[in-house]
Amino acid sequence: MTLSEDGSYTAYSKEYEEHYHSTRDGALKESLVKHVEPAFKIKQNQDEINILDICFGLGFNTLATLYYYKQNSLTSKLNIYSPELDETLVASLQNFTYPKEFEEFKSIIDSICKDGIYEDENFYIEVFLGDAREYVKKFENKFDIVYQDAFSPSSNPMLWTKEYFSDIKRSIKEEGVLTTYSIALATRLALYENGFNIYLNCGENFRDATVASPSSLVAFKEVDMPHKISCNPNARPLRD
Ligand SMILES: C[S@@+](CC[C@H](N)C(=O)[O-])C[C@H]1O[C@@H](n2cnc3c(N)ncnc32)[C@H](O)[C@@H]1O
């Protein structure tokens, strides 16, 4: 475990040679400011909210969503779908040192570790042990929110290609919102070439991130993609 800047612990993957979260931004803070808060800025007032959490990892994005939900007294039914390749990691999370903000979710974590699923009257959480590339193909016009939080494009390129985002586009609703920490032009192009509008998610105490949606969003500053492309004529999205 590695202590990150906001006092929460993250982990390091030897296989991908990367931390699961930005140690500079902090694990909990990164989940909140780069994923949960920008997504819920757009999506709140719905009876039911379907979320695709790519990928489950230590579960911070899912747990930070529950935390945000409780803090803001939301009432929507939340359905969270999250693929994860690493079965051993998921099974080990019962023993992970989570921030105190997640203490009330201990029984939820235990249930996910044991059965890969949790359900009560407000939440349905499903962790699919397998390949995200196959998993996302199952869904069409389903998700209100997609947290795109794979390891970086350089270490896990298969979860950042134009073809992958084509499947994500199929799975997200027209009014849906995708959040990601990546501001790489190749990532933004892969989204843009699949019909997403691209927005900047910025704030004072964290590094810039990206929000994308098939629809127009007024809550975020739009990235001028035609201008970026004309300044970088050789830029290309990653491909399968
Ligand atoms: C950056 S971590 C995710 C962090 C997570 N969102 C969190 O908040 O803790 C990336 C995760 O993707 C998983 N992964 C990598 N390739 C995958 C694939 N093809 N399908 C499913 N999971 C994958 C890794 O095992 C790792 O747990």
The ligand as an ORCA input file, in Angstrom:
! r2SCAN-3c Opt
* xyz 0 1
  C      -6.257      2.120    -12.459
  S      -6.910      0.623    -11.873
  C      -8.598      1.054    -11.492
  C      -8.731      1.842    -10.234
  C     -10.131      1.848     -9.712
  N     -11.017      2.621    -10.551
  C     -10.193      2.339     -8.286
  O     -10.848      3.357     -8.047
  O      -9.597      1.722     -7.422
  C      -7.141     -0.323    -13.340
  C      -7.740     -1.696    -13.132
  O      -8.043     -2.256    -14.403
  C      -7.901     -3.665    -14.321
  N      -7.822     -4.156    -15.706
  C      -6.816     -4.045    -16.598
  N      -7.175     -4.518    -17.807
  C      -8.463     -4.958    -17.678
  C      -9.397     -5.541    -18.569
  N      -9.107     -5.789    -19.856
  N     -10.620     -5.858    -18.094
  C     -10.956     -5.648    -16.793
  N     -10.105     -5.068    -15.904
  C      -8.883     -4.718    -16.338
  C      -6.647     -3.833    -13.508
  O      -6.591     -5.131    -12.937
  C      -6.818     -2.711    -12.464
  O      -7.441     -3.204    -11.309
*
